[in-house]
Amino acid sequence: MGRTFRFIGLAVLAGATWFLVAGEAKWIDRDLSDQWFLPLAKVGGATFLLGMILGLLSPILRRLRQGHCARCGAATEKGQSYCLDHLMQTVQEAQDEIRRGETYRRR
């Protein structure tokens, strides 16, 4: 998302620069150039700055969205409920229960 805002901000800043150059070169009326340059420059600069801030915050936000282990609170892989150690331990406990016959009983 930050990259998109940076790109849009640079595009708007390029448009503001074009208005400034076009006004000086008398391609468009200078009053029109002066009227549009400052608002476009502000919007472009603000959008670019927002993109930079989002780019800097994205690793932190990604870390906050990451899942945590149900037993110890450590970071987990995407879509997992347990860290790798507790996942292995849970699988082994389930296998032990199956071997003891607590989960499935033969009839």
Backbone as ProteinMPNN parsed JSONL, in Angstrom:
{"seq_chain_A": "MGRTFRFIGLAVLAGATWFLVAGEAKWIDRDLSDQWFLPLAKVGGATFLLGMILGLLSPILRRLRQGHCARCGAATEKGQSYCLDHLMQTVQEAQDEIRRGETYRRR", "coords_chain_A": {"N_chain_A": [[0.817, -1.184, 0.0], [1.948, 1.222, 0.759], [3.803, 1.626, -1.279], [2.145, 2.129, -3.461], [0.936, 4.562, -2.703], [3.226, 6.165, -2.668], [3.914, 6.132, -5.387], [1.616, 7.335, -6.543], [1.791, 9.831, -5.29], [4.213, 10.803, -6.36], [3.448, 10.962, -9.045], [1.446, 12.939, -8.944], [2.992, 15.063, -8.027], [4.642, 15.321, -10.246], [2.757, 16.174, -12.084], [2.114, 18.652, -10.933], [4.544, 19.931, -11.252], [4.602, 20.005, -14.034], [2.518, 21.819, -14.503], [3.726, 24.123, -13.459], [5.982, 24.462, -15.15], [4.658, 24.641, -17.616], [3.247, 26.994, -17.295], [5.323, 28.849, -17.1], [6.473, 28.559, -19.61], [4.526, 29.519, -21.144], [2.588, 27.84, -22.225], [0.186, 27.389, -21.109], [-2.181, 29.561, -19.472], [-0.692, 31.791, -17.193], [-1.924, 32.459, -14.774], [-3.656, 30.297, -14.388], [-1.764, 28.3, -14.085], [-0.486, 29.15, -11.708], [-2.64, 28.922, -10.011], [-3.169, 26.169, -9.876], [-0.751, 24.9, -9.198], [0.214, 25.029, -6.426], [-1.863, 23.689, -4.813], [-1.763, 21.112, -6.022], [0.899, 20.422, -5.548], [0.909, 20.305, -2.744], [-0.936, 18.192, -2.245], [0.321, 16.099, -3.634], [2.789, 15.972, -2.254], [1.879, 15.349, 0.351], [0.66, 12.859, -0.123], [2.844, 11.376, -1.014], [4.419, 11.482, 1.307], [2.735, 10.108, 3.088], [2.843, 7.582, 1.892], [5.55, 6.994, 2.345], [5.581, 6.843, 5.156], [3.789, 4.707, 5.591], [5.273, 2.718, 4.335], [7.452, 2.523, 6.06], [6.195, 1.678, 8.385], [5.112, -0.791, 7.728], [6.591, -3.287, 8.26], [6.291, -3.427, 11.042], [3.502, -3.461, 11.395], [2.939, -5.843, 10.04], [4.133, -7.661, 11.75], [2.517, -7.37, 13.999], [0.112, -8.414, 13.08], [0.692, -11.047, 12.834], [0.171, -14.45, 13.832], [-0.06, -16.01, 17.119], [1.247, -18.473, 19.363], [-0.946, -20.773, 20.975], [-0.256, -21.861, 23.373], [2.257, -20.834, 24.375], [2.583, -18.257, 23.378], [4.429, -17.514, 21.475], [5.588, -16.462, 18.189], [3.855, -17.647, 15.29], [3.588, -19.725, 12.332], [1.894, -18.735, 9.303], [-1.544, -19.182, 9.575], [-1.389, -21.147, 11.528], [-1.959, -22.558, 14.817], [-0.241, -23.173, 16.832], [3.192, -22.839, 17.901], [6.155, -24.197, 16.336], [7.4, -26.054, 18.079], [5.376, -26.633, 20.032], [3.413, -27.514, 18.321], [4.463, -29.919, 17.356], [4.589, -31.263, 19.808], [1.851, -31.446, 20.451], [0.916, -33.068, 18.377], [2.31, -35.415, 18.971], [1.178, -36.006, 21.483], [-1.457, -36.526, 20.678], [-0.998, -38.798, 19.115], [-0.092, -40.562, 21.102], [-2.448, -40.803, 22.632], [-4.071, -42.1, 20.795], [-2.701, -44.483, 20.498], [-2.995, -45.532, 23.074], [-5.641, -46.003, 23.045], [-7.552, -44.261, 23.902], [-8.865, -42.396, 22.388], [-10.021, -43.647, 20.119], [-11.989, -46.476, 20.186], [-12.036, -49.959, 19.745], [-14.647, -52.002, 18.546]], "CA_chain_A": [[0.0, 0.0, 0.0], [2.836, 2.37, 0.802], [4.398, 1.812, -2.607], [1.123, 2.735, -4.305], [0.822, 5.965, -2.33], [4.436, 6.867, -3.125], [3.799, 6.281, -6.837], [0.593, 8.346, -6.808], [2.342, 11.11, -4.856], [5.182, 11.265, -7.358], [2.716, 11.323, -10.258], [0.8, 14.227, -8.712], [4.071, 16.06, -7.999], [5.054, 15.542, -11.639], [1.714, 17.012, -12.677], [2.283, 20.018, -10.416], [5.728, 20.481, -11.922], [4.222, 20.313, -15.406], [1.772, 23.077, -14.473], [4.679, 25.213, -13.24], [6.763, 24.634, -16.377], [3.749, 25.078, -18.678], [2.945, 28.398, -17.07], [6.517, 29.637, -17.434], [6.697, 28.462, -21.05], [3.341, 30.132, -21.747], [1.74, 26.857, -22.889], [-1.123, 27.664, -20.52], [-2.222, 30.864, -18.827], [0.111, 31.784, -15.972], [-2.834, 32.45, -13.624], [-4.097, 28.912, -14.224], [-0.611, 27.582, -13.556], [-0.32, 29.53, -10.303], [-3.815, 28.45, -9.28], [-3.141, 24.718, -9.702], [0.527, 24.349, -8.752], [0.336, 24.849, -4.982], [-2.69, 22.58, -4.306], [-1.245, 19.827, -6.506], [2.155, 20.149, -4.845], [0.571, 19.887, -1.374], [-1.549, 16.861, -2.286], [1.367, 15.154, -4.032], [3.737, 15.823, -1.147], [1.222, 14.637, 1.448], [0.471, 11.469, -0.532], [4.163, 10.743, -1.005], [4.813, 11.33, 2.712], [1.925, 9.014, 3.628], [3.423, 6.347, 1.367], [6.807, 6.737, 3.058], [5.249, 6.421, 6.522], [3.241, 3.349, 5.511], [6.379, 1.822, 4.008], [8.257, 2.317, 7.262], [5.405, 0.977, 9.395], [4.618, -2.096, 7.273], [7.126, -4.432, 8.995], [5.715, -3.453, 12.389], [2.114, -3.895, 11.257], [2.968, -7.25, 9.661], [4.467, -8.411, 12.962], [1.36, -7.34, 14.887], [-0.93, -9.273, 12.518], [1.137, -12.44, 12.847], [-0.453, -15.246, 14.879], [0.751, -16.387, 18.273], [1.012, -19.821, 19.869], [-1.99, -20.847, 21.993], [0.325, -22.292, 24.648], [3.358, -20.018, 24.913], [2.521, -16.9, 22.861], [5.476, -17.259, 20.486], [5.101, -16.248, 16.83], [3.557, -18.884, 14.577], [3.491, -19.641, 10.884], [0.589, -18.267, 8.866], [-2.614, -20.162, 9.649], [-1.131, -22.14, 12.57], [-2.374, -22.197, 16.172], [0.852, -23.461, 17.74], [4.553, -22.712, 17.385], [6.604, -25.502, 15.824], [7.644, -26.968, 19.201], [4.117, -27.079, 20.609], [2.692, -28.264, 17.299], [5.016, -31.282, 17.413], [4.179, -31.849, 21.08], [0.424, -31.743, 20.348], [0.791, -34.226, 17.494], [2.78, -36.581, 19.724], [0.161, -36.315, 22.494], [-2.584, -37.158, 19.988], [-0.576, -40.148, 18.736], [-0.083, -41.363, 22.333], [-3.839, -41.11, 22.981], [-4.567, -43.095, 19.839], [-2.056, -45.763, 20.836], [-3.587, -46.044, 24.319], [-7.029, -46.336, 22.772], [-8.455, -43.33, 24.567], [-9.639, -41.636, 21.418], [-10.796, -44.575, 19.302], [-12.1, -47.789, 20.8], [-12.5, -50.979, 18.827], [-15.88, -52.657, 19.018]], "C_chain_A": [[0.87, 1.26, 0.0], [3.455, 2.675, -0.552], [3.417, 2.497, -3.547], [0.974, 4.222, -3.99], [2.05, 6.765, -2.769], [4.36, 7.117, -4.635], [2.787, 7.368, -7.196], [1.102, 9.729, -6.426], [3.345, 11.667, -5.849], [4.501, 11.678, -8.656], [2.041, 12.684, -10.104], [1.844, 15.341, -8.65], [4.591, 16.344, -9.408], [4.032, 16.406, -12.367], [1.815, 18.456, -12.213], [3.48, 20.685, -11.071], [5.413, 20.845, -13.367], [3.441, 21.622, -15.471], [2.714, 24.26, -14.305], [5.477, 25.505, -14.514], [5.876, 25.162, -17.504], [3.381, 26.545, -18.511], [4.116, 29.299, -17.437], [6.786, 29.645, -18.934], [5.534, 29.049, -21.854], [2.547, 29.146, -22.617], [0.31, 26.995, -22.385], [-1.043, 29.03, -19.856], [-1.481, 30.783, -17.478], [-0.769, 31.787, -14.723], [-3.346, 31.043, -13.333], [-2.971, 28.069, -13.624], [-0.419, 27.881, -12.077], [-1.465, 28.993, -9.442], [-3.722, 26.957, -8.966], [-1.851, 24.181, -9.106], [0.551, 24.05, -7.26], [-0.572, 23.742, -4.439], [-2.187, 21.206, -4.758], [0.044, 19.455, -5.789], [1.885, 19.682, -3.417], [-0.008, 18.474, -1.34], [-0.503, 15.808, -2.649], [2.372, 14.908, -2.921], [3.143, 15.052, 0.016], [1.042, 13.155, 1.113], [1.8, 10.719, -0.527], [4.634, 10.507, 0.425], [4.026, 10.202, 3.376], [2.459, 7.67, 3.152], [4.729, 5.989, 2.054], [6.537, 6.233, 4.466], [4.694, 5.003, 6.524], [4.327, 2.336, 5.177], [7.26, 1.529, 5.221], [7.515, 1.519, 8.326], [5.001, -0.436, 8.988], [5.271, -3.285, 7.977], [6.541, -4.553, 10.407], [4.278, -3.951, 12.336], [2.028, -5.369, 10.88], [3.241, -8.121, 10.884], [3.275, -8.465, 13.917], [0.249, -8.257, 14.396], [-0.566, -10.746, 12.586], [0.497, -13.172, 14.023], [0.519, -15.605, 15.987], [0.31, -17.751, 18.777], [-0.031, -19.785, 20.991], [-1.422, -21.233, 23.358], [1.352, -21.328, 25.216], [3.371, -18.58, 24.401], [3.603, -16.549, 21.855], [4.849, -17.084, 19.097], [4.902, -17.588, 16.125], [3.594, -18.639, 13.077], [2.074, -19.214, 10.524], [-0.425, -19.41, 8.906], [-2.43, -21.219, 10.726], [-1.598, -21.629, 13.929], [-1.249, -22.371, 17.177], [2.194, -23.148, 17.085], [5.028, -24.108, 16.988], [6.847, -26.502, 16.944], [6.338, -27.506, 19.772], [3.251, -27.818, 19.596], [3.156, -29.72, 17.308], [4.579, -31.986, 18.697], [2.703, -32.247, 21.037], [0.184, -32.963, 19.467], [1.223, -35.495, 18.235], [1.783, -36.983, 20.815], [-1.045, -36.992, 21.853], [-2.234, -38.575, 19.572], [-0.55, -41.067, 19.952], [-1.5, -41.751, 22.75], [-4.404, -42.184, 22.063], [-3.98, -44.45, 20.169], [-2.66, -46.378, 22.101], [-5.043, -46.418, 24.135], [-8.015, -45.406, 23.442], [-9.353, -42.602, 23.574], [-10.561, -42.558, 20.619], [-10.818, -45.927, 20.014], [-12.633, -48.771, 19.751], [-13.742, -51.638, 19.424], [-15.854, -54.11, 18.734]], "O_chain_A": [[0.559, 2.24, -0.678], [3.614, 3.837, -0.926], [3.811, 3.351, -4.342], [0.896, 5.048, -4.9], [1.924, 7.914, -3.192], [4.707, 8.202, -5.1], [3.056, 8.218, -8.045], [0.872, 10.697, -7.152], [3.334, 12.861, -6.149], [4.925, 12.637, -9.301], [2.06, 13.494, -11.031], [1.613, 16.437, -9.161], [4.94, 17.481, -9.724], [4.396, 17.266, -13.17], [1.625, 19.381, -13.003], [3.433, 21.869, -11.407], [5.89, 21.86, -13.876], [3.658, 22.438, -16.366], [2.521, 25.296, -14.941], [5.627, 26.662, -14.905], [6.295, 26.034, -18.265], [3.221, 27.258, -19.501], [3.932, 30.372, -18.011], [7.276, 30.639, -19.468], [5.56, 29.068, -23.084], [1.919, 29.535, -23.601], [-0.65, 26.754, -23.117], [0.043, 29.588, -19.698], [-1.637, 29.818, -16.73], [-0.404, 31.182, -13.714], [-3.456, 30.643, -12.175], [-3.209, 27.227, -12.758], [-0.214, 26.966, -11.279], [-1.265, 28.652, -8.276], [-4.154, 26.526, -7.896], [-1.86, 23.083, -8.548], [0.874, 22.93, -6.864], [-0.097, 22.914, -3.662], [-2.183, 20.253, -3.979], [0.253, 18.288, -5.458], [2.549, 18.768, -2.927], [0.384, 17.657, -0.506], [-0.454, 14.743, -2.033], [2.763, 13.768, -2.672], [3.809, 14.201, 0.607], [1.249, 12.294, 1.969], [1.873, 9.571, -0.09], [5.19, 9.451, 0.727], [4.591, 9.422, 4.143], [2.519, 6.719, 3.93], [4.993, 4.816, 2.319], [7.192, 5.296, 4.925], [5.08, 4.186, 7.36], [4.304, 1.214, 5.684], [7.754, 0.413, 5.382], [8.13, 0.768, 9.084], [4.58, -1.213, 9.845], [4.561, -4.244, 8.28], [6.325, -5.66, 10.9], [3.881, -4.781, 13.154], [1.136, -6.073, 11.352], [2.651, -9.191, 11.036], [3.045, -9.484, 14.569], [-0.485, -8.821, 15.207], [-1.431, -11.606, 12.413], [0.301, -12.587, 15.088], [1.737, -15.521, 15.83], [-0.852, -18.134, 18.637], [-0.013, -18.896, 21.843], [-2.041, -20.961, 24.386], [1.326, -21.03, 26.411], [4.106, -17.753, 24.941], [3.69, -15.4, 21.422], [3.718, -17.508, 18.863], [5.665, -18.534, 16.327], [3.626, -17.498, 12.616], [1.16, -19.319, 11.342], [-0.189, -20.476, 8.338], [-3.259, -22.123, 10.825], [-1.631, -20.423, 14.17], [-1.29, -21.786, 18.26], [2.318, -23.187, 15.861], [4.355, -25.095, 17.283], [6.534, -27.682, 16.788], [6.205, -28.713, 19.975], [2.439, -28.661, 19.977], [2.338, -30.639, 17.271], [4.237, -33.168, 18.674], [2.349, -33.308, 21.552], [-0.663, -33.8, 19.782], [0.566, -36.53, 18.129], [1.566, -38.173, 21.045], [-1.598, -37.934, 22.421], [-3.075, -39.469, 19.664], [-0.943, -42.23, 19.852], [-1.738, -42.883, 23.17], [-5.132, -43.072, 22.508], [-4.682, -45.46, 20.125], [-2.819, -47.596, 22.19], [-5.621, -47.088, 24.991], [-9.199, -45.729, 23.541], [-10.482, -42.238, 23.903], [-11.749, -42.272, 20.467], [-9.772, -46.45, 20.397], [-13.545, -48.461, 18.985], [-13.861, -51.803, 20.638], [-16.805, -54.82, 19.059]]}, "name": "protein", "num_of_chains": 1, "seq": "MGRTFRFIGLAVLAGATWFLVAGEAKWIDRDLSDQWFLPLAKVGGATFLLGMILGLLSPILRRLRQGHCARCGAATEKGQSYCLDHLMQTVQEAQDEIRRGETYRRR"}
